[in-house]
Amino acid sequence: MAEIPSGEYAPMYPGKDDAKRVPIAAFQTEIHPVTNAQFLRFVWENPEWSRSQVPRLFADSQYLEHWTSDFAIDPNQASSPVNNVSWFAARAYAEWAGRRLLTLAEWEYLAAASETAAMGRDDPAYNQLILRWYSLPTPPVPGPVGQQPANFFGVQDLHGLVWEWVEDFNTALITGESRGDGGLDRNLFCGSGSLGAADPKDYAAFMRFAFRSSLRANYTVRNLGFRCGHD
């Protein structure tokens, strides 16, 4: 676990009456995402979360499809981040481990840090590194955790391996079809979306916002994992 000092987070789309900056209390986070080997221990102790037993309400049909069976993984993937897990499963693991999922604000606060600064978004080279990863196709198997340099806070793999579930991922949720749903905020779509954003230049954050908005809690995705934290 890494000890993260208190700080502030600027929401991508603050509401009209919301604060433009949200205080973040000091917290702890796992240094890297949860691996297949770690999640396997959880499934062994909680067989109701195995691939064949989990209800579709809590995980869709692709849940842990990359495992060789309910209780076995490819040894070559043991140290890779677990993916094809739902928000429900990630949350259950965190509770089992005596931890919790990070909040969106905490995750974005960590993700803004480069190797040398707490606010790395001001570094063009850092931004280019993240955007390069976002432009690459998803590999069949994510690489092992812990191979990338730690950021300013001593945390690894926030970018470059998998996207990550957060506790309140659905605070960005948008439902319906954008052209026909009168209840949707038009500023969240197309080019106009940048006008109400806290930082119109942060394209990577726009991509994360859009990705989270597409998720439901039982979805499993080939490049989506998670990490845990603690107050």
SVG drawing of the C-alpha trace seen along z (x, -y; Angstrom):
<svg xmlns="http://www.w3.org/2000/svg" viewBox="-37 -27 48 52">
<polyline fill="none" stroke="black" stroke-width="0.4" points="0.0,0.0 1.1,-3.5 0.3,-6.4 -1.3,-9.2 -1.5,-12.7 -4.6,-14.9 -5.2,-17.0 -7.9,-18.4 -9.6,-17.1 -11.2,-19.2 -14.3,-17.3 -14.5,-17.0 -18.1,-18.3 -19.0,-20.1 -22.7,-20.9 -23.9,-24.4 -24.1,-24.5 -21.1,-22.2 -17.7,-23.1 -15.1,-23.4 -12.6,-21.6 -13.3,-18.7 -11.1,-18.1 -9.6,-14.6 -8.7,-13.2 -5.4,-11.3 -5.9,-7.6 -4.0,-4.4 -4.0,-2.6 -2.6,0.6 0.5,-0.1 -0.7,1.9 -4.0,3.4 -5.2,6.7 -3.7,9.6 -5.3,12.9 -3.4,14.8 -4.8,12.5 -8.4,12.7 -8.0,16.5 -7.5,16.7 -10.7,14.7 -12.7,17.0 -11.3,20.1 -12.6,18.8 -15.8,17.4 -17.0,20.0 -20.2,18.0 -18.0,15.7 -16.6,18.4 -17.3,18.2 -20.1,20.8 -21.9,19.8 -22.0,16.0 -25.5,14.8 -25.8,12.8 -27.3,10.0 -23.8,9.5 -21.6,10.3 -22.3,10.8 -21.4,13.9 -17.8,12.8 -16.9,12.9 -13.4,14.3 -13.6,15.9 -9.8,15.8 -9.4,18.3 -8.9,21.9 -11.7,23.0 -13.6,21.8 -10.6,22.2 -7.6,22.2 -5.7,19.6 -2.9,19.8 0.3,19.6 1.7,17.1 -1.1,14.7 -0.8,15.0 0.9,11.6 -1.2,9.8 -4.0,7.6 -7.3,9.5 -9.8,8.3 -13.2,9.4 -14.5,8.6 -17.6,6.7 -18.0,3.8 -19.9,6.1 -17.1,8.6 -14.4,6.0 -16.4,4.6 -16.8,8.1 -13.1,8.7 -12.3,5.4 -14.6,6.1 -13.1,9.6 -9.6,8.1 -10.7,5.5 -10.4,2.7 -12.6,0.7 -12.5,-0.5 -11.0,-3.9 -13.4,-6.7 -13.3,-8.4 -11.8,-11.6 -9.1,-9.5 -8.2,-7.6 -8.1,-10.8 -6.0,-12.5 -3.5,-9.7 -3.6,-9.5 -2.7,-13.2 0.7,-12.5 3.8,-12.0 7.0,-10.4 8.2,-13.7 5.2,-15.9 1.8,-15.6 0.3,-17.4 1.9,-15.9 -0.7,-17.1 1.4,-20.2 4.2,-18.0 3.7,-17.5 5.9,-14.3 3.7,-12.8 0.5,-13.6 1.9,-12.1 2.9,-8.9 -0.7,-8.4 -2.3,-9.2 0.0,-6.8 -1.3,-4.0 -4.9,-5.0 -4.2,-4.8 -2.9,-1.2 -5.2,1.8 -5.9,3.9 -3.5,6.9 -4.9,10.4 -3.3,10.5 -2.2,7.5 1.4,7.6 2.5,8.2 2.0,5.5 4.8,3.5 6.9,3.2 6.4,-0.5 8.0,-3.3 6.1,-4.5 4.6,-7.9 5.1,-10.8 3.1,-9.0 4.8,-5.7 1.9,-4.1 2.3,-2.0 0.2,-1.0 -2.5,-3.6 -1.9,-3.9 -0.6,-1.4 -2.1,1.9 -5.9,1.8 -8.7,-0.7 -9.9,-0.5 -13.3,-0.3 -13.9,-3.0 -16.5,-2.9 -18.7,-5.7 -18.0,-5.1 -21.7,-5.8 -21.6,-9.4 -20.8,-10.0 -23.5,-7.7 -25.4,-8.9 -28.4,-6.8 -30.6,-7.0 -29.9,-8.1 -28.4,-11.5 -30.5,-12.9 -33.8,-11.8 -33.6,-12.0 -34.8,-15.4 -33.4,-14.8 -29.8,-14.7 -27.4,-17.6 -26.4,-18.6 -23.1,-20.0 -21.9,-16.4 -22.0,-15.5 -19.8,-16.2 -17.5,-19.2 -19.7,-21.2 -18.7,-18.9 -15.3,-20.6 -17.0,-24.0 -18.2,-23.0 -15.2,-20.8 -12.8,-21.8 -9.8,-21.3 -10.7,-21.1 -7.1,-20.1 -7.2,-16.9 -8.2,-14.5 -7.3,-11.4 -9.7,-12.4 -12.4,-12.9 -11.8,-9.3 -12.1,-8.0 -15.3,-9.9 -16.8,-8.5 -15.7,-5.0 -17.1,-5.1 -20.3,-6.5 -20.7,-3.4 -20.5,-0.9 -23.0,0.9 -22.1,2.6 -22.4,6.1 -20.3,5.5 -17.0,7.3 -14.4,5.9 -11.2,7.4 -9.1,4.4 -10.9,3.4 -9.6,4.3 -9.4,2.6 -7.3,1.8 -8.2,1.4 -7.7,-1.4 -8.3,-2.2 -9.2,-5.2"/>
</svg>
